Amino acid sequence: MKILSVICPRCKKKFNYYSSEFRPFCSEKCRLIDLGQWLNGSYTVPVQKLTLEEAEALEKLINEKNENSDEDDSSN
Ligand SMILES: [Zn+2]
């Protein structure tokens, strides 16, 4: 199994990128919190109220952002 240690953009915890289903986040909780912020600009809104469509749209944005950061990492 491949190992790539990365820092969760939400909680700053170190984790194996390949072991997380929720990358670039360490956990579903961190991903949902981040998605909630994208939608609401706030920490206080319950992220569980995201609709599937909203979550998918935001996940696509995050994936695009993550692809860019991967390019940065490869030159390191
Ligand atoms: Zn995290």
N, CA, C, O and the ligand as a Tripos MOL2 file, in Angstrom:
@<TRIPOS>MOLECULE
protein
  305   303    77     0     0
PROTEIN
NO_CHARGES

@<TRIPOS>ATOM
      1 N           0.8310   -1.1930    0.0000 N.3       1 MET1
      2 CA          0.0000    0.0000    0.0000 C.3       1 MET1
      3 C           0.8730    1.2530    0.0000 C.2       1 MET1
      4 O           1.8530    1.3570    0.7380 O.2       1 MET1
      5 N           0.4880    2.1790   -0.8380 N.am      2 LYS2
      6 CA          1.2570    3.4120   -0.9220 C.3       2 LYS2
      7 C           1.0150    4.2770    0.3140 C.2       2 LYS2
      8 O          -0.0660    4.2730    0.9030 O.2       2 LYS2
      9 N           2.0470    5.0080    0.6790 N.am      3 ILE3
     10 CA          1.9290    5.9190    1.8200 C.3       3 ILE3
     11 C           2.3490    7.3120    1.3800 C.2       3 ILE3
     12 O           3.4250    7.5180    0.8200 O.2       3 ILE3
     13 N           1.4800    8.2390    1.6470 N.am      4 LEU4
     14 CA          1.8210    9.6380    1.4110 C.3       4 LEU4
     15 C           1.2930   10.4310    2.6000 C.2       4 LEU4
     16 O           0.0860   10.6130    2.7620 O.2       4 LEU4
     17 N           2.2110   10.8910    3.4150 N.am      5 SER5
     18 CA          1.8010   11.6440    4.5980 C.3       5 SER5
     19 C           1.4350   13.0640    4.1980 C.2       5 SER5
     20 O           2.2420   13.7970    3.6260 O.2       5 SER5
     21 N           0.2070   13.4320    4.5100 N.am      6 VAL6
     22 CA         -0.2600   14.7780    4.2140 C.3       6 VAL6
     23 C          -0.9230   15.3470    5.4580 C.2       6 VAL6
     24 O          -1.2750   14.6180    6.3850 O.2       6 VAL6
     25 N          -1.0830   16.6520    5.4570 N.am      7 ILE7
     26 CA         -1.7440   17.3250    6.5720 C.3       7 ILE7
     27 C          -3.1830   17.6180    6.1710 C.2       7 ILE7
     28 O          -3.4420   18.2200    5.1290 O.2       7 ILE7
     29 N          -4.0920   17.1930    6.9940 N.am      8 CYS8
     30 CA         -5.5000   17.4840    6.7390 C.3       8 CYS8
     31 C          -5.7140   18.9920    6.7040 C.2       8 CYS8
     32 O          -5.3590   19.6900    7.6540 O.2       8 CYS8
     33 N          -6.2970   19.5070    5.6070 N.am      9 PRO9
     34 CA         -6.4830   20.9590    5.5220 C.3       9 PRO9
     35 C          -7.4580   21.4950    6.5550 C.2       9 PRO9
     36 O          -7.5020   22.7000    6.8050 O.2       9 PRO9
     37 N          -8.2310   20.6180    7.1500 N.am     10 ARG10
     38 CA         -9.2350   21.0680    8.1300 C.3      10 ARG10
     39 C          -8.7010   21.0420    9.5580 C.2      10 ARG10
     40 O          -8.7410   22.0570   10.2550 O.2      10 ARG10
     41 N          -8.2010   19.8850    9.9980 N.am     11 CYS11
     42 CA         -7.8110   19.7680   11.4090 C.3      11 CYS11
     43 C          -6.3020   19.7590   11.5950 C.2      11 CYS11
     44 O          -5.8090   19.7000   12.7210 O.2      11 CYS11
     45 N          -5.5550   19.8180   10.4630 N.am     12 LYS12
     46 CA         -4.0890   19.8840   10.4970 C.3      12 LYS12
     47 C          -3.4460   18.6130   11.0460 C.2      12 LYS12
     48 O          -2.2730   18.6100   11.4160 O.2      12 LYS12
     49 N          -4.2110   17.5550   11.0920 N.am     13 LYS13
     50 CA         -3.6610   16.2880   11.5540 C.3      13 LYS13
     51 C          -2.9710   15.5820   10.3930 C.2      13 LYS13
     52 O          -3.4290   15.6490    9.2530 O.2      13 LYS13
     53 N          -1.8650   14.9050   10.6940 N.am     14 LYS14
     54 CA         -1.1380   14.1610    9.6750 C.3      14 LYS14
     55 C          -1.8130   12.8070    9.4420 C.2      14 LYS14
     56 O          -2.1980   12.1250   10.3910 O.2      14 LYS14
     57 N          -1.9500   12.4340    8.1890 N.am     15 PHE15
     58 CA         -2.5590   11.1390    7.8930 C.3      15 PHE15
     59 C          -2.0500   10.6420    6.5510 C.2      15 PHE15
     60 O          -1.4530   11.3950    5.7810 O.2      15 PHE15
     61 N          -2.2930    9.3650    6.2810 N.am     16 ASN16
     62 CA         -1.9020    8.7810    5.0000 C.3      16 ASN16
     63 C          -2.9600    9.0940    3.9480 C.2      16 ASN16
     64 O          -4.1150    8.6820    4.0570 O.2      16 ASN16
     65 N          -2.5430    9.8180    2.9510 N.am     17 TYR17
     66 CA         -3.4550   10.2610    1.9010 C.3      17 TYR17
     67 C          -4.2130    9.0950    1.2770 C.2      17 TYR17
     68 O          -5.4000    9.2080    0.9720 O.2      17 TYR17
     69 N          -3.5250    7.9850    1.0900 N.am     18 TYR18
     70 CA         -4.1410    6.8560    0.3890 C.3      18 TYR18
     71 C          -5.0690    6.0360    1.2700 C.2      18 TYR18
     72 O          -5.8490    5.2250    0.7720 O.2      18 TYR18
     73 N          -4.9850    6.2440    2.5710 N.am     19 SER19
     74 CA         -5.8130    5.4530    3.4760 C.3      19 SER19
     75 C          -7.1440    6.1330    3.7770 C.2      19 SER19
     76 O          -8.0200    5.5460    4.4120 O.2      19 SER19
     77 N          -7.2880    7.3640    3.3220 N.am     20 SER20
     78 CA         -8.5060    8.1040    3.6380 C.3      20 SER20
     79 C          -9.4760    8.0630    2.4670 C.2      20 SER20
     80 O          -9.0980    8.3470    1.3300 O.2      20 SER20
     81 N         -10.7220    7.7110    2.7460 N.am     21 GLU21
     82 CA        -11.7520    7.7790    1.7160 C.3      21 GLU21
     83 C         -12.1830    9.2150    1.4690 C.2      21 GLU21
     84 O         -12.9030    9.4950    0.5100 O.2      21 GLU21
     85 N         -11.7530   10.1050    2.3130 N.am     22 PHE22
     86 CA        -12.3100   11.4560    2.3230 C.3      22 PHE22
     87 C         -11.2740   12.5000    1.9550 C.2      22 PHE22
     88 O         -11.4620   13.6890    2.2130 O.2      22 PHE22
     89 N         -10.1710   12.0500    1.3460 N.am     23 ARG23
     90 CA         -9.1190   12.9780    0.9820 C.3      23 ARG23
     91 C          -9.6410   14.0960    0.0870 C.2      23 ARG23
     92 O         -10.5630   13.8740   -0.6980 O.2      23 ARG23
     93 N          -9.0890   15.2490    0.1890 N.am     24 PRO24
     94 CA         -7.8340   15.5270    0.8960 C.3      24 PRO24
     95 C          -7.9770   15.6460    2.4040 C.2      24 PRO24
     96 O          -7.0610   16.1220    3.0750 O.2      24 PRO24
     97 N          -9.0970   15.2270    2.9400 N.am     25 PHE25
     98 CA         -9.2850   15.3330    4.3870 C.3      25 PHE25
     99 C          -9.0270   13.9910    5.0620 C.2      25 PHE25
    100 O          -9.0760   12.9440    4.4160 O.2      25 PHE25
    101 N          -8.7540   14.0280    6.3510 N.am     26 CYS26
    102 CA         -8.4210   12.8260    7.0870 C.3      26 CYS26
    103 C          -9.6510   11.9970    7.3920 C.2      26 CYS26
    104 O          -9.5470   10.7910    7.6160 O.2      26 CYS26
    105 N         -10.8130   12.6250    7.4030 N.am     27 SER27
    106 CA        -12.0140   11.9230    7.8390 C.3      27 SER27
    107 C         -13.2520   12.5570    7.2130 C.2      27 SER27
    108 O         -13.2200   13.6740    6.6980 O.2      27 SER27
    109 N         -14.3540   11.7890    7.2810 N.am     28 GLU28
    110 CA        -15.6060   12.3150    6.7590 C.3      28 GLU28
    111 C         -16.0120   13.5900    7.4960 C.2      28 GLU28
    112 O         -16.5420   14.5310    6.9040 O.2      28 GLU28
    113 N         -15.7510   13.5940    8.7930 N.am     29 LYS29
    114 CA        -16.1210   14.7550    9.5940 C.3      29 LYS29
    115 C         -15.4310   16.0180    9.0770 C.2      29 LYS29
    116 O         -16.0660   17.0570    8.8950 O.2      29 LYS29
    117 N         -14.1160   15.9090    8.8420 N.am     30 CYS30
    118 CA        -13.3790   17.0710    8.3580 C.3      30 CYS30
    119 C         -13.8850   17.4900    6.9840 C.2      30 CYS30
    120 O         -14.0230   18.6800    6.7030 O.2      30 CYS30
    121 N         -14.1590   16.5140    6.1350 N.am     31 ARG31
    122 CA        -14.6340   16.8610    4.8010 C.3      31 ARG31
    123 C         -15.9750   17.5880    4.8830 C.2      31 ARG31
    124 O         -16.1840   18.6030    4.2190 O.2      31 ARG31
    125 N         -16.8640   17.0660    5.6920 N.am     32 LEU32
    126 CA        -18.1890   17.6770    5.7970 C.3      32 LEU32
    127 C         -18.1130   19.0690    6.4020 C.2      32 LEU32
    128 O         -18.8270   19.9790    5.9810 O.2      32 LEU32
    129 N         -17.2530   19.2280    7.3810 N.am     33 ILE33
    130 CA        -17.0790   20.5590    7.9640 C.3      33 ILE33
    131 C         -16.6060   21.5320    6.8960 C.2      33 ILE33
    132 O         -17.0910   22.6600    6.8080 O.2      33 ILE33
    133 N         -15.6570   21.0850    6.0890 N.am     34 ASP34
    134 CA        -15.1220   21.9710    5.0660 C.3      34 ASP34
    135 C         -16.1740   22.2820    4.0020 C.2      34 ASP34
    136 O         -16.3030   23.4260    3.5670 O.2      34 ASP34
    137 N         -16.9130   21.2760    3.5930 N.am     35 LEU35
    138 CA        -17.9850   21.5070    2.6250 C.3      35 LEU35
    139 C         -19.0080   22.4900    3.1810 C.2      35 LEU35
    140 O         -19.5120   23.3560    2.4660 O.2      35 LEU35
    141 N         -19.3000   22.3420    4.4520 N.am     36 GLY36
    142 CA        -20.2500   23.2460    5.0920 C.3      36 GLY36
    143 C         -19.7760   24.6760    5.0670 C.2      36 GLY36
    144 O         -20.5680   25.6040    4.9010 O.2      36 GLY36
    145 N         -18.4670   24.8530    5.2340 N.am     37 GLN37
    146 CA        -17.9180   26.2060    5.1930 C.3      37 GLN37
    147 C         -18.0240   26.7980    3.8010 C.2      37 GLN37
    148 O         -18.3250   27.9800    3.6400 O.2      37 GLN37
    149 N         -17.7770   25.9770    2.8030 N.am     38 TRP38
    150 CA        -17.8930   26.4650    1.4240 C.3      38 TRP38
    151 C         -19.2980   26.9720    1.1750 C.2      38 TRP38
    152 O         -19.4920   28.0110    0.5430 O.2      38 TRP38
    153 N         -20.2590   26.2500    1.6650 N.am     39 LEU39
    154 CA        -21.6490   26.6280    1.4360 C.3      39 LEU39
    155 C         -22.0380   27.8540    2.2290 C.2      39 LEU39
    156 O         -22.7050   28.7490    1.7100 O.2      39 LEU39
    157 N         -21.6340   27.9000    3.4560 N.am     40 ASN40
    158 CA        -22.2280   28.8420    4.3920 C.3      40 ASN40
    159 C         -21.2670   29.9200    4.8850 C.2      40 ASN40
    160 O         -21.6950   30.9380    5.4300 O.2      40 ASN40
    161 N         -19.9850   29.6970    4.6950 N.am     41 GLY41
    162 CA        -19.0270   30.6290    5.2500 C.3      41 GLY41
    163 C         -19.0930   30.6870    6.7590 C.2      41 GLY41
    164 O         -18.8040   31.7180    7.3670 O.2      41 GLY41
    165 N         -19.4710   29.5900    7.3520 N.am     42 SER42
    166 CA        -19.6820   29.5880    8.7990 C.3      42 SER42
    167 C         -19.3890   28.2210    9.3800 C.2      42 SER42
    168 O         -19.6030   27.2030    8.7220 O.2      42 SER42
    169 N         -18.9010   28.1920   10.6050 N.am     43 TYR43
    170 CA        -18.6600   26.9260   11.2960 C.3      43 TYR43
    171 C         -19.9210   26.3900   11.9700 C.2      43 TYR43
    172 O         -19.9570   25.2410   12.4090 O.2      43 TYR43
    173 N         -20.9350   27.2160   12.0480 N.am     44 THR44
    174 CA        -22.0200   26.9160   12.9780 C.3      44 THR44
    175 C         -23.1870   26.1550   12.3540 C.2      44 THR44
    176 O         -24.0270   25.6140   13.0730 O.2      44 THR44
    177 N         -23.2470   26.1090   11.0290 N.am     45 VAL45
    178 CA        -24.3820   25.4560   10.3870 C.3      45 VAL45
    179 C         -24.1590   23.9450   10.3320 C.2      45 VAL45
    180 O         -23.0860   23.4990    9.9250 O.2      45 VAL45
    181 N         -25.1470   23.1560   10.7320 N.am     46 PRO46
    182 CA        -24.9790   21.6990   10.7050 C.3      46 PRO46
    183 C         -24.7370   21.1910    9.2880 C.2      46 PRO46
    184 O         -25.5920   21.3340    8.4140 O.2      46 PRO46
    185 N         -23.5650   20.5970    9.0680 N.am     47 VAL47
    186 CA        -23.1920   20.1830    7.7190 C.3      47 VAL47
    187 C         -23.9960   18.9860    7.2410 C.2      47 VAL47
    188 O         -24.0240   18.6910    6.0460 O.2      47 VAL47
    189 N         -24.6430   18.3010    8.1600 N.am     48 GLN48
    190 CA        -25.4290   17.1300    7.7660 C.3      48 GLN48
    191 C         -26.6000   17.5050    6.8610 C.2      48 GLN48
    192 O         -27.2110   16.6420    6.2300 O.2      48 GLN48
    193 N         -26.9070   18.8020    6.8070 N.am     49 LYS49
    194 CA        -28.0360   19.2390    5.9910 C.3      49 LYS49
    195 C         -27.6620   19.4630    4.5330 C.2      49 LYS49
    196 O         -28.5120   19.8430    3.7280 O.2      49 LYS49
    197 N         -26.4100   19.2350    4.1860 N.am     50 LEU50
    198 CA        -26.0140   19.2680    2.7780 C.3      50 LEU50
    199 C         -26.8310   18.2690    1.9750 C.2      50 LEU50
    200 O         -27.0120   17.1250    2.3920 O.2      50 LEU50
    201 N         -27.3180   18.7040    0.8300 N.am     51 THR51
    202 CA        -27.9430   17.7460   -0.0690 C.3      51 THR51
    203 C         -26.8620   17.0220   -0.8560 C.2      51 THR51
    204 O         -25.7170   17.4710   -0.9170 O.2      51 THR51
    205 N         -27.2290   15.9150   -1.4470 N.am     52 LEU52
    206 CA        -26.2670   15.1570   -2.2400 C.3      52 LEU52
    207 C         -25.7300   15.9990   -3.3890 C.2      52 LEU52
    208 O         -24.5370   15.9590   -3.6920 O.2      52 LEU52
    209 N         -26.6020   16.7500   -4.0180 N.am     53 GLU53
    210 CA        -26.1750   17.5800   -5.1470 C.3      53 GLU53
    211 C         -25.1700   18.6430   -4.7010 C.2      53 GLU53
    212 O         -24.1780   18.8980   -5.3830 O.2      53 GLU53
    213 N         -25.4340   19.2420   -3.5760 N.am     54 GLU54
    214 CA        -24.5260   20.2560   -3.0490 C.3      54 GLU54
    215 C         -23.1840   19.6520   -2.7080 C.2      54 GLU54
    216 O         -22.1340   20.2220   -3.0050 O.2      54 GLU54
    217 N         -23.2330   18.4910   -2.0810 N.am     55 ALA55
    218 CA        -21.9910   17.8400   -1.6810 C.3      55 ALA55
    219 C         -21.1630   17.4610   -2.9060 C.2      55 ALA55
    220 O         -19.9460   17.6440   -2.9170 O.2      55 ALA55
    221 N         -21.8160   16.9370   -3.9270 N.am     56 GLU56
    222 CA        -21.0900   16.5320   -5.1330 C.3      56 GLU56
    223 C         -20.4780   17.7340   -5.8440 C.2      56 GLU56
    224 O         -19.3420   17.6690   -6.3120 O.2      56 GLU56
    225 N         -21.2230   18.8200   -5.9260 N.am     57 ALA57
    226 CA        -20.7170   20.0200   -6.5850 C.3      57 ALA57
    227 C         -19.5010   20.5680   -5.8480 C.2      57 ALA57
    228 O         -18.5200   20.9830   -6.4650 O.2      57 ALA57
    229 N         -19.5780   20.5620   -4.5410 N.am     58 LEU58
    230 CA        -18.4720   21.0890   -3.7580 C.3      58 LEU58
    231 C         -17.2840   20.1420   -3.7760 C.2      58 LEU58
    232 O         -16.1320   20.5740   -3.7830 O.2      58 LEU58
    233 N         -17.5720   18.8590   -3.7830 N.am     59 GLU59
    234 CA        -16.4760   17.8940   -3.8340 C.3      59 GLU59
    235 C         -15.7170   18.0340   -5.1470 C.2      59 GLU59
    236 O         -14.4960   17.8810   -5.1840 O.2      59 GLU59
    237 N         -16.4320   18.3210   -6.2080 N.am     60 LYS60
    238 CA        -15.7880   18.5230   -7.5010 C.3      60 LYS60
    239 C         -14.8380   19.7220   -7.4290 C.2      60 LYS60
    240 O         -13.7130   19.6590   -7.9250 O.2      60 LYS60
    241 N         -15.2880   20.7910   -6.8220 N.am     61 LEU61
    242 CA        -14.4320   21.9670   -6.6510 C.3      61 LEU61
    243 C         -13.1890   21.6310   -5.8330 C.2      61 LEU61
    244 O         -12.0820   22.0580   -6.1580 O.2      61 LEU61
    245 N         -13.3860   20.8700   -4.7840 N.am     62 ILE62
    246 CA        -12.2540   20.5060   -3.9280 C.3      62 ILE62
    247 C         -11.2860   19.6210   -4.7030 C.2      62 ILE62
    248 O         -10.0700   19.7790   -4.5870 O.2      62 ILE62
    249 N         -11.8110   18.7030   -5.4820 N.am     63 ASN63
    250 CA        -10.9380   17.8310   -6.2660 C.3      63 ASN63
    251 C         -10.1140   18.6340   -7.2600 C.2      63 ASN63
    252 O          -8.9320   18.3560   -7.4600 O.2      63 ASN63
    253 N         -10.7280   19.6170   -7.8740 N.am     64 GLU64
    254 CA         -9.9850   20.4640   -8.7990 C.3      64 GLU64
    255 C          -8.8830   21.2150   -8.0770 C.2      64 GLU64
    256 O          -7.7620   21.3300   -8.5730 O.2      64 GLU64
    257 N          -9.2120   21.7220   -6.9080 N.am     65 LYS65
    258 CA         -8.2330   22.4290   -6.1040 C.3      65 LYS65
    259 C          -7.1040   21.4870   -5.7020 C.2      65 LYS65
    260 O          -5.9350   21.8730   -5.6890 O.2      65 LYS65
    261 N          -7.4620   20.2630   -5.3780 N.am     66 ASN66
    262 CA         -6.4750   19.2880   -4.9160 C.3      66 ASN66
    263 C          -5.5490   18.8720   -6.0510 C.2      66 ASN66
    264 O          -4.3610   18.6480   -5.8210 O.2      66 ASN66
    265 N          -6.0620   18.7670   -7.2520 N.am     67 GLU67
    266 CA         -5.2030   18.4350   -8.3840 C.3      67 GLU67
    267 C          -4.1170   19.4930   -8.5590 C.2      67 GLU67
    268 O          -2.9690   19.1690   -8.8610 O.2      67 GLU67
    269 N          -4.4750   20.7150   -8.3740 N.am     68 ASN68
    270 CA         -3.4880   21.7800   -8.4780 C.3      68 ASN68
    271 C          -2.4070   21.6460   -7.4110 C.2      68 ASN68
    272 O          -1.2230   21.8230   -7.6940 O.2      68 ASN68
    273 N          -2.8130   21.3370   -6.1990 N.am     69 SER69
    274 CA         -1.8330   21.2230   -5.1240 C.3      69 SER69
    275 C          -0.9570   19.9820   -5.3260 C.2      69 SER69
    276 O           0.2010   19.9710   -4.9060 O.2      69 SER69
    277 N          -1.4950   18.9430   -5.9610 N.am     70 ASP70
    278 CA         -0.6760   17.7630   -6.2680 C.3      70 ASP70
    279 C           0.4750   18.1300   -7.2000 C.2      70 ASP70
    280 O           1.5900   17.6320   -7.0430 O.2      70 ASP70
    281 N           0.2090   18.9820   -8.1490 N.am     71 GLU71
    282 CA          1.2720   19.3930   -9.0640 C.3      71 GLU71
    283 C           2.3740   20.1210   -8.3150 C.2      71 GLU71
    284 O           3.5590   19.9580   -8.6080 O.2      71 GLU71
    285 N           1.9750   20.9110   -7.3630 N.am     72 ASP72
    286 CA          2.9570   21.6050   -6.5530 C.3      72 ASP72
    287 C           3.8220   20.6210   -5.7750 C.2      72 ASP72
    288 O           5.0350   20.7950   -5.6590 O.2      72 ASP72
    289 N           3.1720   19.5790   -5.2420 N.am     73 ASP73
    290 CA          3.9010   18.6260   -4.4200 C.3      73 ASP73
    291 C           4.9180   17.8300   -5.2440 C.2      73 ASP73
    292 O           5.9920   17.4940   -4.7460 O.2      73 ASP73
    293 N           4.5850   17.5300   -6.4950 N.am     74 SER74
    294 CA          5.4340   16.6580   -7.2920 C.3      74 SER74
    295 C           6.7870   17.3040   -7.6020 C.2      74 SER74
    296 O           7.7740   16.6140   -7.8570 O.2      74 SER74
    297 N           6.8160   18.6160   -7.5760 N.am     75 SER75
    298 CA          8.0620   19.3070   -7.8590 C.3      75 SER75
    299 C           8.9370   19.4130   -6.6230 C.2      75 SER75
    300 O          10.0500   19.9380   -6.6740 O.2      75 SER75
    301 N           8.4330   18.9230   -5.5470 N.am     76 ASN76
    302 CA          9.1750   19.0160   -4.2880 C.3      76 ASN76
    303 C          10.2190   17.9170   -4.1770 C.2      76 ASN76
    304 O          10.9360   17.8460   -3.1790 O.2      76 ASN76
    305 ZN         -8.9430   16.2490    9.5870 Zn       77 ZN77
@<TRIPOS>BOND
     1     1     2 1
     2     2     3 1
     3     3     4 2
     4     3     5 am
     5     5     6 1
     6     6     7 1
     7     7     8 2
     8     7     9 am
     9     9    10 1
    10    10    11 1
    11    11    12 2
    12    11    13 am
    13    13    14 1
    14    14    15 1
    15    15    16 2
    16    15    17 am
    17    17    18 1
    18    18    19 1
    19    19    20 2
    20    19    21 am
    21    21    22 1
    22    22    23 1
    23    23    24 2
    24    23    25 am
    25    25    26 1
    26    26    27 1
    27    27    28 2
    28    27    29 am
    29    29    30 1
    30    30    31 1
    31    31    32 2
    32    31    33 am
    33    33    34 1
    34    34    35 1
    35    35    36 2
    36    35    37 am
    37    37    38 1
    38    38    39 1
    39    39    40 2
    40    39    41 am
    41    41    42 1
    42    42    43 1
    43    43    44 2
    44    43    45 am
    45    45    46 1
    46    46    47 1
    47    47    48 2
    48    47    49 am
    49    49    50 1
    50    50    51 1
    51    51    52 2
    52    51    53 am
    53    53    54 1
    54    54    55 1
    55    55    56 2
    56    55    57 am
    57    57    58 1
    58    58    59 1
    59    59    60 2
    60    59    61 am
    61    61    62 1
    62    62    63 1
    63    63    64 2
    64    63    65 am
    65    65    66 1
    66    66    67 1
    67    67    68 2
    68    67    69 am
    69    69    70 1
    70    70    71 1
    71    71    72 2
    72    71    73 am
    73    73    74 1
    74    74    75 1
    75    75    76 2
    76    75    77 am
    77    77    78 1
    78    78    79 1
    79    79    80 2
    80    79    81 am
    81    81    82 1
    82    82    83 1
    83    83    84 2
    84    83    85 am
    85    85    86 1
    86    86    87 1
    87    87    88 2
    88    87    89 am
    89    89    90 1
    90    90    91 1
    91    91    92 2
    92    91    93 am
    93    93    94 1
    94    94    95 1
    95    95    96 2
    96    95    97 am
    97    97    98 1
    98    98    99 1
    99    99   100 2
   100    99   101 am
   101   101   102 1
   102   102   103 1
   103   103   104 2
   104   103   105 am
   105   105   106 1
   106   106   107 1
   107   107   108 2
   108   107   109 am
   109   109   110 1
   110   110   111 1
   111   111   112 2
   112   111   113 am
   113   113   114 1
   114   114   115 1
   115   115   116 2
   116   115   117 am
   117   117   118 1
   118   118   119 1
   119   119   120 2
   120   119   121 am
   121   121   122 1
   122   122   123 1
   123   123   124 2
   124   123   125 am
   125   125   126 1
   126   126   127 1
   127   127   128 2
   128   127   129 am
   129   129   130 1
   130   130   131 1
   131   131   132 2
   132   131   133 am
   133   133   134 1
   134   134   135 1
   135   135   136 2
   136   135   137 am
   137   137   138 1
   138   138   139 1
   139   139   140 2
   140   139   141 am
   141   141   142 1
   142   142   143 1
   143   143   144 2
   144   143   145 am
   145   145   146 1
   146   146   147 1
   147   147   148 2
   148   147   149 am
   149   149   150 1
   150   150   151 1
   151   151   152 2
   152   151   153 am
   153   153   154 1
   154   154   155 1
   155   155   156 2
   156   155   157 am
   157   157   158 1
   158   158   159 1
   159   159   160 2
   160   159   161 am
   161   161   162 1
   162   162   163 1
   163   163   164 2
   164   163   165 am
   165   165   166 1
   166   166   167 1
   167   167   168 2
   168   167   169 am
   169   169   170 1
   170   170   171 1
   171   171   172 2
   172   171   173 am
   173   173   174 1
   174   174   175 1
   175   175   176 2
   176   175   177 am
   177   177   178 1
   178   178   179 1
   179   179   180 2
   180   179   181 am
   181   181   182 1
   182   182   183 1
   183   183   184 2
   184   183   185 am
   185   185   186 1
   186   186   187 1
   187   187   188 2
   188   187   189 am
   189   189   190 1
   190   190   191 1
   191   191   192 2
   192   191   193 am
   193   193   194 1
   194   194   195 1
   195   195   196 2
   196   195   197 am
   197   197   198 1
   198   198   199 1
   199   199   200 2
   200   199   201 am
   201   201   202 1
   202   202   203 1
   203   203   204 2
   204   203   205 am
   205   205   206 1
   206   206   207 1
   207   207   208 2
   208   207   209 am
   209   209   210 1
   210   210   211 1
   211   211   212 2
   212   211   213 am
   213   213   214 1
   214   214   215 1
   215   215   216 2
   216   215   217 am
   217   217   218 1
   218   218   219 1
   219   219   220 2
   220   219   221 am
   221   221   222 1
   222   222   223 1
   223   223   224 2
   224   223   225 am
   225   225   226 1
   226   226   227 1
   227   227   228 2
   228   227   229 am
   229   229   230 1
   230   230   231 1
   231   231   232 2
   232   231   233 am
   233   233   234 1
   234   234   235 1
   235   235   236 2
   236   235   237 am
   237   237   238 1
   238   238   239 1
   239   239   240 2
   240   239   241 am
   241   241   242 1
   242   242   243 1
   243   243   244 2
   244   243   245 am
   245   245   246 1
   246   246   247 1
   247   247   248 2
   248   247   249 am
   249   249   250 1
   250   250   251 1
   251   251   252 2
   252   251   253 am
   253   253   254 1
   254   254   255 1
   255   255   256 2
   256   255   257 am
   257   257   258 1
   258   258   259 1
   259   259   260 2
   260   259   261 am
   261   261   262 1
   262   262   263 1
   263   263   264 2
   264   263   265 am
   265   265   266 1
   266   266   267 1
   267   267   268 2
   268   267   269 am
   269   269   270 1
   270   270   271 1
   271   271   272 2
   272   271   273 am
   273   273   274 1
   274   274   275 1
   275   275   276 2
   276   275   277 am
   277   277   278 1
   278   278   279 1
   279   279   280 2
   280   279   281 am
   281   281   282 1
   282   282   283 1
   283   283   284 2
   284   283   285 am
   285   285   286 1
   286   286   287 1
   287   287   288 2
   288   287   289 am
   289   289   290 1
   290   290   291 1
   291   291   292 2
   292   291   293 am
   293   293   294 1
   294   294   295 1
   295   295   296 2
   296   295   297 am
   297   297   298 1
   298   298   299 1
   299   299   300 2
   300   299   301 am
   301   301   302 1
   302   302   303 1
   303   303   304 2
@<TRIPOS>SUBSTRUCTURE
     1 MET1         2 RESIDUE 1 A MET
     2 LYS2         6 RESIDUE 1 A LYS
     3 ILE3        10 RESIDUE 1 A ILE
     4 LEU4        14 RESIDUE 1 A LEU
     5 SER5        18 RESIDUE 1 A SER
     6 VAL6        22 RESIDUE 1 A VAL
     7 ILE7        26 RESIDUE 1 A ILE
     8 CYS8        30 RESIDUE 1 A CYS
     9 PRO9        34 RESIDUE 1 A PRO
    10 ARG10       38 RESIDUE 1 A ARG
    11 CYS11       42 RESIDUE 1 A CYS
    12 LYS12       46 RESIDUE 1 A LYS
    13 LYS13       50 RESIDUE 1 A LYS
    14 LYS14       54 RESIDUE 1 A LYS
    15 PHE15       58 RESIDUE 1 A PHE
    16 ASN16       62 RESIDUE 1 A ASN
    17 TYR17       66 RESIDUE 1 A TYR
    18 TYR18       70 RESIDUE 1 A TYR
    19 SER19       74 RESIDUE 1 A SER
    20 SER20       78 RESIDUE 1 A SER
    21 GLU21       82 RESIDUE 1 A GLU
    22 PHE22       86 RESIDUE 1 A PHE
    23 ARG23       90 RESIDUE 1 A ARG
    24 PRO24       94 RESIDUE 1 A PRO
    25 PHE25       98 RESIDUE 1 A PHE
    26 CYS26      102 RESIDUE 1 A CYS
    27 SER27      106 RESIDUE 1 A SER
    28 GLU28      110 RESIDUE 1 A GLU
    29 LYS29      114 RESIDUE 1 A LYS
    30 CYS30      118 RESIDUE 1 A CYS
    31 ARG31      122 RESIDUE 1 A ARG
    32 LEU32      126 RESIDUE 1 A LEU
    33 ILE33      130 RESIDUE 1 A ILE
    34 ASP34      134 RESIDUE 1 A ASP
    35 LEU35      138 RESIDUE 1 A LEU
    36 GLY36      142 RESIDUE 1 A GLY
    37 GLN37      146 RESIDUE 1 A GLN
    38 TRP38      150 RESIDUE 1 A TRP
    39 LEU39      154 RESIDUE 1 A LEU
    40 ASN40      158 RESIDUE 1 A ASN
    41 GLY41      162 RESIDUE 1 A GLY
    42 SER42      166 RESIDUE 1 A SER
    43 TYR43      170 RESIDUE 1 A TYR
    44 THR44      174 RESIDUE 1 A THR
    45 VAL45      178 RESIDUE 1 A VAL
    46 PRO46      182 RESIDUE 1 A PRO
    47 VAL47      186 RESIDUE 1 A VAL
    48 GLN48      190 RESIDUE 1 A GLN
    49 LYS49      194 RESIDUE 1 A LYS
    50 LEU50      198 RESIDUE 1 A LEU
    51 THR51      202 RESIDUE 1 A THR
    52 LEU52      206 RESIDUE 1 A LEU
    53 GLU53      210 RESIDUE 1 A GLU
    54 GLU54      214 RESIDUE 1 A GLU
    55 ALA55      218 RESIDUE 1 A ALA
    56 GLU56      222 RESIDUE 1 A GLU
    57 ALA57      226 RESIDUE 1 A ALA
    58 LEU58      230 RESIDUE 1 A LEU
    59 GLU59      234 RESIDUE 1 A GLU
    60 LYS60      238 RESIDUE 1 A LYS
    61 LEU61      242 RESIDUE 1 A LEU
    62 ILE62      246 RESIDUE 1 A ILE
    63 ASN63      250 RESIDUE 1 A ASN
    64 GLU64      254 RESIDUE 1 A GLU
    65 LYS65      258 RESIDUE 1 A LYS
    66 ASN66      262 RESIDUE 1 A ASN
    67 GLU67      266 RESIDUE 1 A GLU
    68 ASN68      270 RESIDUE 1 A ASN
    69 SER69      274 RESIDUE 1 A SER
    70 ASP70      278 RESIDUE 1 A ASP
    71 GLU71      282 RESIDUE 1 A GLU
    72 ASP72      286 RESIDUE 1 A ASP
    73 ASP73      290 RESIDUE 1 A ASP
    74 SER74      294 RESIDUE 1 A SER
    75 SER75      298 RESIDUE 1 A SER
    76 ASN76      302 RESIDUE 1 A ASN
    77 ZN77       305 GROUP 0 **** ****
